[in-house]
Amino acid sequence: MKNLRIKIIMALFATGTLFWGCDSLIYDDLKDCPQGVYVKFYSKTPCADDSLFIGNVSSLTVFAFDQEGKLSTTVEQHNVNLSRDFEVLVPVSNGNYSFIAWAGVNEKLGRKSFTPGVTTKEDIMVTINSTNGVAERLNNTTERIWQGESPIVFLPNPGEYGSLYKYTAVNLRELTNRVKVIVEFDNVTMKEYDPTKLNVAVSSANGTVRINGTMPMNTPVLTYPSIETKLEGNTGEWNYAMLDLTTGYSNKLNITYTGNDKEETVFDGDLIASILLRAVDKGVNLNCENDFTVKFLIKDYCAECWTHFSCAIYVNNWLVHSYSTDL
């Protein structure tokens, strides 16, 4: 038998077809043969017809979880280009595995430690850094966070099948949102109102995210700082970047006016429940869009009725709500 094996190997050398793999031709014991899964990455929302590829990200972390939901291994890379051809080899073997990927996490988000055999998908992945209840400012152009999970992949016992490599893909969903708040006073009926006297505050309890992309309840409410503020003529504009906006996490938008020697409320409510959810039937979908422009158009609709005003709210140019207020 030994002489036959040597003759086969010599013949393969002669023909140039010998691949030094971990197979039964060369190894009597296959239990330590390497296996793994090549993971690719794309992004496709429920509203899209085709996939997109994210491109350059500051970091990529791929978690492999076994069929018991425990962490098997983690692969990390930095400054990578998530193109159509990019893939990561995750060394796993003999079992059912799912893969969770995170992209774009940087030093502004504090990461937890992960322990193979202990960490689960429900453990904390990141918490945005904050000081005195104010979240660290995210760049609304370059700092975007992505997360997704693959289907389950099965690898057989290497003791029977030797080396085997399979392929899977992760659909990365963006876990960051950008919100532009615009307040415009009607030029004719409210020309005395000054946008510099407006105060806008956006806050949410969405600063902590688990590995599986969900958020724990009862986390601190953080105020997000405005990235850029523009005040011109009769209009004020405030730009924000934040982690994922999800219902039930105290997503507050508060707008006040102090131009009449007192603080008066323009709007105070749940950003999602009061505004964004109303836009779903109008063409805005929280599962498909990450950029929102929320515009308040305020007009004196009855000058003889003391200080009653109408406020129309537009989300991404769709009129989603109108009401009267007392400024």
C-alpha positions in Angstrom: 0.0 0.0 0.0 2.8 2.4 0.9 4.6 1.7 -2.4 1.3 2.3 -4.3 0.9 5.7 -2.6 4.4 6.7 -3.5 3.9 5.7 -7.1 0.7 7.8 -7.2 2.4 10.8 -5.8 5.3 10.5 -8.2 2.9 10.3 -11.1 1.1 13.4 -9.9 4.5 15.2 -9.6 5.3 14.2 -13.2 2.0 15.6 -14.5 2.1 18.7 -12.4 -1.3 18.1 -10.9 -0.4 17.5 -7.2 -2.1 20.0 -4.9 -0.7 19.8 -1.4 -4.1 19.7 0.3 -5.2 18.0 3.5 -6.7 14.9 2.0 -6.7 11.2 2.5 -4.0 10.7 -0.2 -1.4 12.2 2.0 -2.7 12.1 5.5 -3.9 9.1 7.4 -5.5 11.2 10.2 -7.7 14.1 8.9 -9.2 15.4 12.1 -6.8 18.4 12.2 -7.4 19.4 8.6 -8.2 23.1 8.3 -11.6 24.2 7.2 -13.3 27.6 6.9 -15.8 29.9 5.3 -15.2 32.8 2.9 -17.5 35.7 3.7 -18.4 38.4 1.2 -20.3 41.7 2.0 -23.0 43.7 0.2 -25.8 46.0 1.1 -29.4 45.8 -0.1 -32.5 47.4 1.5 -36.0 46.0 1.2 -36.8 48.8 -1.2 -33.8 48.3 -3.5 -33.8 46.3 -6.8 -30.1 45.5 -6.7 -27.2 45.2 -4.2 -24.7 47.9 -3.5 -21.1 47.6 -2.2 -20.1 49.9 0.6 -16.5 50.6 -0.4 -13.9 51.9 2.1 -14.5 51.4 5.8 -12.2 52.1 8.7 -12.7 48.7 10.3 -14.4 45.3 9.7 -15.1 42.7 12.4 -16.6 39.3 11.6 -18.0 37.1 14.4 -18.6 33.4 13.9 -21.2 31.9 16.2 -21.8 28.1 16.5 -25.1 26.3 16.6 -25.4 27.0 20.4 -25.2 30.7 19.8 -21.7 31.0 21.3 -18.8 32.9 19.8 -16.4 30.6 18.0 -13.9 33.1 16.6 -13.5 36.7 15.5 -11.6 38.1 12.5 -10.7 41.8 12.4 -9.3 44.0 9.6 -8.7 47.7 9.3 -9.0 50.2 6.4 -10.5 47.7 3.9 -12.5 48.2 0.7 -15.8 46.2 0.8 -15.9 45.8 -3.0 -17.6 43.1 -5.0 -14.5 41.0 -4.9 -13.5 41.4 -1.3 -13.8 38.4 1.1 -12.6 37.3 4.5 -11.7 33.8 5.4 -13.0 32.8 8.8 -11.4 29.6 10.2 -14.2 27.4 11.6 -14.7 23.7 11.4 -17.2 20.8 11.9 -20.6 22.4 12.7 -23.3 24.9 11.9 -22.1 28.6 11.9 -23.6 32.0 11.3 -21.5 35.1 10.8 -22.2 38.6 12.0 -20.2 41.5 10.5 -19.7 45.1 11.7 -18.1 47.7 9.5 -17.1 51.3 10.2 -16.7 51.1 14.0 -14.0 53.6 15.1 -12.6 55.1 18.3 -15.8 57.2 18.9 -17.6 54.0 19.9 -16.4 52.1 22.9 -16.2 48.3 22.2 -16.7 45.5 24.6 -14.4 42.5 25.0 -15.4 39.2 23.4 -14.6 35.7 24.7 -14.9 32.5 22.6 -17.3 30.1 24.1 -18.9 32.8 26.3 -19.9 35.8 24.2 -23.4 35.5 22.5 -25.1 37.5 19.8 -27.1 39.4 22.5 -24.0 40.8 24.2 -23.1 44.5 23.8 -21.0 45.4 20.8 -20.6 49.2 21.1 -21.6 52.2 23.1 -21.1 55.7 21.7 -18.8 57.8 23.8 -20.4 60.6 25.7 -19.6 63.4 28.2 -22.3 64.6 30.6 -25.1 63.1 28.6 -23.9 64.5 25.3 -22.9 62.0 22.6 -19.6 62.4 20.8 -20.1 64.1 17.5 -20.1 61.8 14.4 -19.1 63.0 11.0 -22.2 62.8 8.9 -20.2 62.1 5.7 -17.5 59.6 6.6 -18.6 57.9 9.9 -21.2 55.4 9.1 -21.8 52.1 10.9 -23.0 48.8 9.3 -24.1 45.5 10.6 -25.5 42.3 9.2 -25.8 38.5 9.6 -25.3 35.6 7.2 -27.4 32.5 6.6 -26.2 29.4 8.5 -23.4 27.5 6.9 -22.6 23.8 7.7 -19.1 22.3 7.7 -18.8 18.5 8.0 -16.4 16.6 10.3 -12.9 17.0 8.9 -12.0 13.6 10.2 -14.2 12.2 7.4 -14.0 14.9 4.7 -10.7 16.6 5.2 -10.2 20.2 4.2 -13.4 22.0 3.0 -14.1 25.6 2.4 -17.5 27.2 1.8 -18.9 30.6 0.9 -21.5 32.9 2.3 -22.4 36.6 2.2 -23.6 39.2 4.7 -26.1 41.9 3.9 -24.9 44.9 5.8 -27.6 47.3 7.0 -26.6 50.8 8.0 -27.0 51.6 11.7 -26.5 55.3 11.5 -28.9 58.1 10.5 -28.5 61.7 9.4 -31.3 64.2 10.3 -31.5 67.7 9.0 -34.0 69.9 10.8 -35.2 73.1 9.1 -37.4 75.7 10.6 -38.8 78.3 8.2 -40.9 81.3 9.3 -43.3 82.6 6.7 -41.8 85.7 5.1 -45.1 87.6 4.9 -46.9 86.9 8.2 -43.9 86.2 10.5 -41.3 88.5 9.2 -40.6 89.8 12.8 -39.4 86.3 13.9 -35.7 85.7 14.1 -34.3 82.2 13.4 -31.3 83.0 15.7 -33.7 82.8 18.6 -34.6 79.2 17.9 -33.2 76.3 19.9 -33.2 72.8 18.5 -32.4 69.6 20.6 -32.3 66.0 19.3 -31.9 63.2 21.9 -32.3 59.4 22.0 -31.6 56.3 24.1 -30.0 54.6 21.1 -26.4 54.9 22.2 -25.8 51.2 22.9 -26.1 48.3 20.4 -25.8 44.6 20.7 -23.8 42.3 18.4 -27.0 41.3 16.7 -27.9 44.9 15.9 -30.6 45.3 18.6 -30.6 47.8 21.4 -31.1 47.1 25.1 -33.8 49.0 26.9 -33.4 51.5 29.7 -30.1 52.9 28.5 -29.3 56.6 29.1 -30.8 59.2 26.9 -28.1 61.1 25.1 -28.3 64.5 23.4 -26.8 64.6 20.0 -24.8 67.7 19.1 -25.5 69.6 15.9 -22.8 69.0 13.4 -23.6 72.2 11.5 -26.0 75.1 12.0 -27.0 77.5 9.3 -29.0 80.6 10.1 -30.0 82.8 7.1 -32.9 85.1 6.5 -36.1 83.5 7.8 -34.7 80.0 8.0 -32.6 78.0 10.4 -31.0 74.6 9.7 -29.5 72.1 12.0 -27.7 68.9 10.9 -27.3 65.7 13.1 -25.6 62.3 12.8 -26.6 59.6 15.2 -26.9 55.9 15.7 -29.9 53.9 14.5 -33.3 55.5 15.1 -35.6 52.8 16.4 -39.1 53.2 17.9 -39.4 53.0 21.7 -36.0 54.6 22.5 -37.1 58.1 23.6 -36.2 59.7 20.2 -37.0 63.3 21.1 -37.1 66.5 19.0 -37.5 69.7 20.9 -37.7 73.1 19.2 -38.2 76.3 21.2 -38.3 80.0 20.4 -36.9 82.7 22.8 -37.5 85.8 20.7 -40.5 87.1 22.7 -38.8 87.4 26.0 -39.9 84.0 27.0 -39.3 80.4 26.0 -42.1 79.1 23.7 -42.5 75.6 22.3 -42.5 75.2 18.5 -42.4 71.4 18.7 -41.8 68.8 21.4 -42.4 65.2 20.6 -41.1 61.8 19.6 -39.1 62.2 16.4 -40.2 58.8 15.1 -43.7 58.4 16.4 -44.8 62.0 15.7 -42.9 62.6 12.4 -41.1 59.8 10.7 -43.7 57.1 11.1 -46.3 59.4 9.7 -44.2 59.5 6.5 -44.2 55.7 5.8 -47.4 55.9 3.7 -46.0 59.0 2.0 -43.0 57.3 0.5 -40.5 57.4 3.4 -39.4 54.1 4.8 -37.2 53.8 8.0 -36.0 50.4 6.7 -34.8 51.8 3.5 -33.6 55.3 4.2 -31.0 56.7 6.5 -31.1 60.4 5.6 -34.1 62.6 6.6 -34.9 66.2 6.1 -37.6 67.4 8.6 -38.9 70.8 7.7 -41.2 73.0 9.8 -43.0 75.7 7.9 -44.6 78.2 10.4 -47.2 80.7 9.3 -49.6 83.1 11.0 -52.9 81.9 9.6 -55.1 84.3 11.5 -53.6 87.6 12.5 -56.8 88.6 14.3 -56.8 85.5 16.4 -54.1 86.6 18.7 -51.1 84.4 18.4 -52.4 81.3 16.7 -50.1 79.8 14.0 -50.1 76.9 11.7 -47.2 74.5 11.4 -46.7 72.2 8.5 -44.2 69.4 8.8 -42.5 67.9 5.7 -40.2 64.8 5.8 -38.1 64.4 2.7 -40.5 66.9 0.9 -43.6 64.9 1.9 -46.2 66.8 3.9 -46.8 64.4 6.9 -48.5 66.6 9.5 -50.0 70.0 10.1 -51.3 71.6 13.3 -51.9 74.9 15.0 -49.8 76.2 17.9 -49.5 79.1 20.2 -46.2 80.9 19.9 
